[in-house]
Amino acid sequence: MDNDTTQLWHDVLTEIKKKVSTANFVTVFRHTALISLEDNIATIAAPSTVMCDILQKRFQGDIKVLIDQKTSGLAGRRDKR
């Protein structure tokens, strides 16, 4: 996990926190991490298979939209380096 990935996940969690209850956020998202984002596939670590299932079934759409929004300008910035 690099700094860009860590910052991206922090930004995504900040937005998700606005949309869900505190209890839901703490239970589902507290111990998660974005491990990688390659070829439009986000790999997210969670502490159990139950949490993985919840993330996939209830939050996959929100996570995808937020990652897409947060990374839409990154490709152009990386190409300019």
C-alpha positions in Angstrom: 0.0 0.0 0.0 1.5 3.3 -1.0 0.7 6.8 0.1 -1.6 7.5 -2.9 -3.6 4.4 -2.1 -3.8 5.2 1.6 -4.9 8.8 0.9 -7.5 7.6 -1.6 -9.0 5.2 0.9 -9.0 7.9 3.6 -10.9 10.2 1.2 -13.4 7.4 0.3 -14.0 6.6 3.9 -14.6 10.3 4.7 -17.4 10.3 2.1 -18.9 7.0 3.3 -18.9 8.2 6.9 -21.3 11.0 5.8 -23.7 8.4 4.3 -23.9 5.7 7.0 -24.6 5.6 10.7 -21.7 5.8 13.1 -22.3 2.3 14.3 -22.4 1.0 10.7 -19.2 2.8 9.8 -17.3 1.6 12.9 -18.5 -2.0 12.5 -17.9 -2.3 8.8 -15.2 0.1 7.8 -13.0 0.8 10.8 -10.5 -2.0 10.1 -10.5 -1.9 6.3 -7.7 -0.8 3.9 -7.4 -0.3 0.2 -4.6 -2.7 -0.7 -4.3 -1.9 -4.4 -6.1 -0.3 -7.3 -5.0 -1.8 -10.6 -6.8 -2.1 -13.9 -10.0 -0.7 -12.3 -10.0 -3.4 -9.7 -9.9 -2.3 -6.0 -8.6 -4.8 -3.5 -9.9 -4.0 -0.1 -8.7 -5.8 3.1 -11.3 -6.5 5.8 -10.9 -8.4 9.1 -13.3 -11.2 8.2 -15.2 -12.9 5.4 -18.4 -11.6 6.9 -17.1 -8.0 6.6 -16.0 -8.8 3.0 -19.5 -10.0 2.2 -21.1 -6.9 3.7 -18.7 -4.6 1.8 -19.5 -6.4 -1.5 -23.2 -6.8 -1.1 -24.1 -3.4 0.6 -21.4 -1.0 -0.3 -19.7 -2.1 -3.5 -21.6 0.4 -5.6 -20.9 3.4 -3.3 -17.2 2.4 -3.1 -16.9 2.1 -6.8 -18.5 5.5 -7.5 -16.4 7.2 -4.9 -13.1 5.7 -6.1 -14.1 6.6 -9.7 -14.8 10.2 -8.6 -11.6 10.5 -6.6 -9.4 9.0 -9.4 -10.9 10.6 -12.4 -8.2 13.3 -12.6 -5.3 11.2 -11.4 -4.5 9.5 -14.8 -3.9 12.9 -16.4 -1.7 14.0 -13.6 0.4 10.8 -13.6 0.9 11.1 -17.4 2.4 14.6 -17.0 5.1 13.5 -14.6 
